[in-house]
Amino acid sequence: MPDDVETVIGRTRDDTVFDLTEALAGKDVRKALASLGDLLYQGVHHLVILAMITREIRFLFHGKVFLDTGKLGGFRADMDFGRFQRAVYPVMKEFQAEPGKGATLANQHPYVIYNALRNSTRYTRGELLARMNRVLAVDVAMKSTGRDTRLLLERLLIDLCGQTVTKGEVTGNR
């Protein structure tokens, strides 16, 4: 039945964006590349996709920084969302910036914060900084070279997921 509904109405951009960010956080290269292909097929501009990737890496880094402060002592990566809302989210609200002062993690929806904190435990601060630098390098390459943007995004996702894939997987032969 869910497959029938998807066949009739198709996947939305929001579904595909969520799939991409989930794949990045989970280091799932196949899912990340499939989501990228879907986004490009839907006509999403390559710089918008790069911005989504950048936002996800930034939120993971923010999550790591918040956890490293020690002020979220009640947080555990295996806690459920309900407990997070009761025990940790009130503390996170103390870190919220004034409206209009930037897209910090603390200003996001509680579920976004919850996922960023959970997923940031999979990385070291150094790994996240390296990922941010890699995203920056791709941003510069997209804006200053004539290189194929799809290829740049595919290579970025492969690097961010920390895996190698065969040529057939990169070109979309799933």
C-alpha positions in Angstrom: 0.0 0.0 0.0 2.7 2.6 0.8 4.3 1.8 -2.5 1.0 2.4 -4.3 0.6 5.8 -2.6 4.2 6.8 -3.6 3.6 5.7 -7.1 0.5 7.9 -7.4 1.8 11.1 -5.6 5.6 10.6 -5.9 8.2 11.5 -3.4 8.4 15.1 -2.3 11.5 17.3 -2.1 11.1 17.3 1.7 11.2 13.5 1.8 14.3 13.4 -0.3 16.1 16.1 1.7 15.3 14.2 4.9 16.7 11.1 3.2 19.9 12.8 2.2 20.6 14.3 5.6 19.7 11.0 7.3 22.1 9.2 5.0 24.9 11.7 5.7 24.5 11.4 9.4 24.4 7.6 9.1 27.3 7.5 6.6 25.1 5.5 4.2 26.7 6.3 0.8 24.2 4.4 -1.3 21.3 6.2 0.2 23.1 9.5 0.0 23.8 9.1 -3.7 20.3 7.9 -4.5 18.9 10.9 -2.6 21.2 13.2 -4.6 20.0 11.7 -7.8 16.4 12.2 -6.8 17.0 15.8 -5.8 18.7 16.6 -9.1 16.0 14.8 -11.0 13.4 17.0 -9.2 15.3 20.0 -10.5 16.8 21.1 -7.2 19.8 23.4 -7.9 23.2 22.0 -7.0 24.0 25.0 -4.7 20.7 24.4 -2.8 21.8 20.8 -2.3 25.2 21.9 -1.2 23.6 24.3 1.3 21.5 21.4 2.7 24.7 19.3 3.2 26.5 22.2 4.7 23.6 22.8 7.2 23.6 19.2 8.2 27.4 19.1 8.9 27.1 22.5 10.7 24.4 21.1 13.0 26.4 18.0 13.7 29.3 20.2 14.7 27.1 22.4 16.9 25.7 19.2 18.5 29.2 18.0 19.3 30.1 21.4 20.8 27.0 21.4 22.9 27.7 17.9 24.2 31.3 18.7 24.9 30.3 21.6 27.2 29.0 19.0 29.7 25.9 21.1 30.3 23.7 18.5 28.6 24.6 15.8 31.2 21.2 14.1 30.9 21.6 13.5 27.2 22.2 9.9 25.9 22.3 9.0 22.3 19.9 6.1 22.9 17.3 8.2 24.7 13.9 8.5 23.1 12.5 11.8 21.9 10.0 12.2 24.7 12.6 12.0 27.3 14.8 14.4 25.4 12.0 16.9 25.3 11.5 16.7 29.1 15.2 16.4 30.3 17.4 18.0 27.7 15.5 20.4 25.5 14.7 22.9 28.3 18.5 23.2 28.8 19.0 23.7 25.1 16.5 26.5 25.1 18.9 28.5 27.3 21.4 28.5 24.4 18.9 30.0 21.9 20.1 33.2 20.2 17.9 36.2 19.7 15.6 35.8 16.7 17.4 36.8 13.5 20.8 36.2 15.0 21.6 33.1 12.9 20.7 29.6 12.3 22.2 28.0 15.4 21.3 24.5 16.4 19.6 25.7 19.6 17.1 27.8 17.5 15.9 24.8 15.6 12.8 22.5 16.1 13.3 20.1 19.0 13.4 17.1 16.7 16.2 18.6 14.6 18.2 19.3 17.8 17.5 15.8 19.1 18.8 14.2 15.8 21.8 16.4 15.6 22.9 15.6 19.2 22.3 11.9 18.6 24.1 11.8 15.3 27.0 14.0 16.5 28.0 11.2 18.9 29.2 9.2 15.9 32.0 11.7 15.1 34.9 13.4 16.8 35.2 17.2 16.6 38.2 16.8 14.3 36.2 14.6 11.9 33.4 17.2 11.7 35.9 20.0 11.1 37.4 18.0 8.3 34.0 17.5 6.8 33.3 21.2 7.0 36.6 21.9 5.3 35.7 19.4 2.5 32.3 21.1 2.0 34.0 24.5 1.8 36.4 23.1 -0.9 33.5 21.9 -2.9 31.7 25.2 -2.6 34.8 27.0 -3.9 35.2 24.5 -6.7 31.5 24.9 -7.8 31.8 28.6 -7.9 35.2 29.0 -9.4 35.8 26.1 -11.8 33.9 24.6 -14.7 33.9 21.2 -13.1 30.7 19.0 -13.3 28.6 19.9 -10.3 26.9 16.5 -10.1 30.3 14.9 -10.0 31.5 17.3 -7.3 28.5 16.5 -5.2 28.8 12.8 -5.7 32.5 12.8 -4.7 31.6 15.0 -1.7 29.0 12.6 -0.5 31.3 9.6 -0.9 34.0 11.5 1.1 31.5 12.5 3.8 30.2 9.0 4.2 33.8 7.8 4.4 33.3 5.0 1.9 34.5 4.0 -1.5 32.1 2.8 -4.1 32.4 1.3 -7.5 32.1 3.4 -10.7 28.6 1.9 -11.4 27.3 3.1 -8.0 28.6 6.7 -8.6 26.9 7.0 -12.0 23.5 6.0 -10.6 23.3 2.3 -11.6 21.6 1.2 -8.4 
